[in-house]
């Protein structure tokens, strides 16, 4: 319990370490010159997969480097060196995907993400030193540097877990919203503006985005699945709503992602009109949504 309290106190201090904001902002600006919105960012974010790419890629360097220590233990020095090298090769796209995710964070999440990245870069440096030491037949030094790298990797992984499971970075921000399974009144049809105007209404405690497409009302979850932006504050472009925070675009017809950095589609509601009132519903059964949440 003391260790847990120590770790919680440490992460709380890190989350509030505003001293990291200035270097974080500078790094963010520099990275944005390389990771531009469009195909590059979409690929690194995992848009083609429908889920973030970074968690998938991390398994390769971690698996390679962990396995190298096992081979060291059984005396297979050549195999261990090859796995250290494999981990270094895999670390490049893994770091790139993580950097892309970090670009759209802010505040406490950005600070923790920066520390997570720095620890990972230090681990990569240690494993690079290990590979060169092994290549020079300095096996003991190589193993020692691998152990240093493994320690740094473990600390970085703990922060990565906190980013995902405590701060929700990379998680669909609508995951715990309980959408109405029965028809619920939303808004008077006469109150809906025409054209490319977006309207936000609250339905059963959930913010819903309503628009009119070809004379027919459509309804989507208003909270962006990426970082939780209110989509009704965005704009309509070519039949898509553009997120006001990070520029991700979602089809107003089916909620699908048309461009990132969002990877998960927007929830789409069924609609019907009764006595001049728009009603919506979204039949589903997900255990995590049994305790409803709004914004």
N, C-alpha and C positions, 0 to 999 in steps of 0.2 A: 504493500500500500504506500509506503514511503517513496518508493521508486516511481509509482504512478503519480503521486502528488508532485514530485519533483519534475516529471516530464510535463505535466499539465501546467505547472507554473512557468516552465521554460517556454512552452508553446504560446502561452498567454503573453509573455514578454515579447516574444518574437512577433506575434500578431500586432502588437502595439508599437513596434520599433520604427517610429517615423523617420529615424535616421537613414533607413533604407530607401525612403521614397525618392530622394534625389537621384542616387545612382540607378534605381529601378526605372525612373522615367527616362534617364539618358540611354539606358540599355534598350528600353522599349522603342525609343525613337530610332536608334541604330538598327535594330532588328526589322523595323517596319520598312526600311529601305531595301531589305532583301526579301522578306516574306510579305509580298504584296497581295491584297485581296484579289481573288480570282482562282485559277487552276492550281497554283502553287499552294496557297493557303487551304483551299478545299481538300487537296490531297493530304497535306500534313495534318489537317484536322480530322480526317476520316469520313468526309462526306460520302465518298463512293461506298463505304462500308455500312453506313447508317449508324455508326457508333464511333466514339473517339479512337483514333489510331494509336496514340501513345501507350495506353495500357497493354495493347497487344504486342507492341514492339519490345517493351521492356523485358519480356520473358526471355528473349534471345541472349542479350549480353549477361543478364543475371544467371541464366541457366549455364551458359558457357563458362563464366568465371567461377561459379560454384562447383561445377564439375571438374574444373582444372585443379582445384584443391584436393578433390577426391583422388585424381590421378597422381598428384604429388604424394599423397599419403601411401599409395600402393607402389610408388617408384617408377611410374611411367612419365618420365620427365619430358620426352618428346611430345607425347600426346597432350600433356599439360600446357606446353608452350603453344601448341596449335590452337587449343581452346582459348587461351588468353588472347591470341591474335584474332580469333573469330569474334570474341567479345568486343574487341576494339573496333573491328569493321562494323559490327552491328550497332555500336554505340552512336555512330554518326547520324543515321536516320532517326534513331530513337531520341537523341538530343534535339534534333531539328523539329520533330513532332511535338515534343514537350515545350520547346520555345514558342511554337505556333499557338499552343493552348494558352501559354502564359501571357501572350500579347493581349488577350481579351479579359484579363483579370484586373482587379484594382484593390486598393486598400489592404486589409489583412491578408487576403488571398495572394496578392502580388508579393507581399513581403515574405510569406512562407514559401511561395513558389521560387523566389529568388534564392533563398537559403537552400532549398531543395536542389536547385540547379547547380549552385556553387559546390555543394557537397558531391554531387554527381561528377562534375568536371574534375574535382580533386581526385575522385576515385578513378576516373579515366586516366588521369596523369599517373597515378600509382601503378595501374595495370600496364600502361605504356612503359614505365620504368621497369616493371617486372619482365615484360617481353624482351626488352633490350638486354637486361641482365642475363636472362636465360640464353639469349642468342650468343652472348659472350661467354657462355659456360660458367656463369656465376649463379649456379642454381640456388644456393642458399639465400643469396640476396634477392633472387627472383621470387622465391617463396615468401620471404619476409615482406616484400612490396605487395604481393598478392594479398597477404593477410591485412595489410594496411588498407588496401583497396576494398577488401570485403567489409572491413569495419566502417569505412566511409559510405559504402554502398548501403549498408544496413541502416545507418543514420538517415541517409537520403530517402531510403524506402519508407522509413517511419514517417517522415515529413510528407512524402507522397501519399501515404495512406491517410494522413490527416487532411490533406487537400481534398481528397476524393470523398472520404467517409464522414468527416466532421464539417468541412466547409462546402462540400457539394460541388466542387469544380468538376465538370465533365458529366454530371448527372442531369438527366432530363428534369428541368425545374418544375414540370407539371406532374411529376411522378406520384405525389401524394395528394393531388387534388381529386376529390370525389365528384365526378360529373353526374348530373341527374340521369337516371335510367328511365324515368317516366317523363311524359310530356310536361314541360314547365313553361309558364308564361314568361316571355322575355320583353317585348316592346310592341307598341302599336305600329302597324305597318305604315300608317300615314306619317309617323314620326321619323321614318328612315329616309335619310337624304339619298338622292340619286347621284350618279356619276362616280367619281373616285374618292368619295368621302367615306371615312371609316368611323364607326360608332362603337363605343364601349357600353355594355349593359351588364348588370349583375344578375346572375341566374343561380339561385340556390347557394348564394355566397361565393360563387365563382365568377371571375370577370370573363366576359365573352365578347369577342370581336364580331360585329355584324356589318356586312356590306351588301350591296345590291349588284348582282351580276346578271346582265342580260334580262333585267326586269325581275329577277328572282332573288330573294334574300339568301345569303349564305352566312354560316356562323362557325367560327373557330375559337379555340382557346386563345384568350388575349395575352396571356403570359408567354413570352418567347421561351421555347424549350432550351435555348442555349445558355443565357445568363439571366433570364427573367424579365426582360424589358417589356414595357406595355406596348404591344404592337399597334394599338389604335393611334399612337403618336407617330407612327411611321407614315409612309406614303404608298400609293398604289402605282405600280409600274408593270405594264404588259400583263395584267391579270394576276399580279403577285403583290403581296404586302412586303415591304422592305423594312427590316428591323431598324428602329431609330438609334440603337446603340452601336451595333457592329456590322450592319449592312447585310445580314443574312436575308435571303428572300424565300418566301413560302407561297405556293400556289393557293389562291383563294378558292379554287375548285375542290381540291382534295388535301390540302395542307402539306403536300410533299415539299421537300427541300429542293429549291432550284439552284441555290448557291450558298456556300458556307459563310462564316465558320460553323453555323449550326449543323448538327448531324442528324438530329431527331426531328421528325415531322410534327406539325401542329395537330392537335386533336381537332377533328371536324365533327360538328353536331348535325344530326338529322333535323330538318326543319319542316314545319307545316303552318298554315295560316287558318285560324279559327276565329270567326266573328271579328275580323279585322285585326287580330292580335297574332304576332309571331310567337310560335312555341318551338322549343328545342328539346332534344334529348340525346343521350349517347349511351346506349345499353352496353354494359360491361361488368365484369366481375373480377376485381383485383383486390386481394386481401390487404395490401398496403394502403388502400384507399378507404378502408372501413372507418377511419377517423378523419373526416374531411378537413381540408385546409383551403383557404382562399389564396390571396396574394402571398 
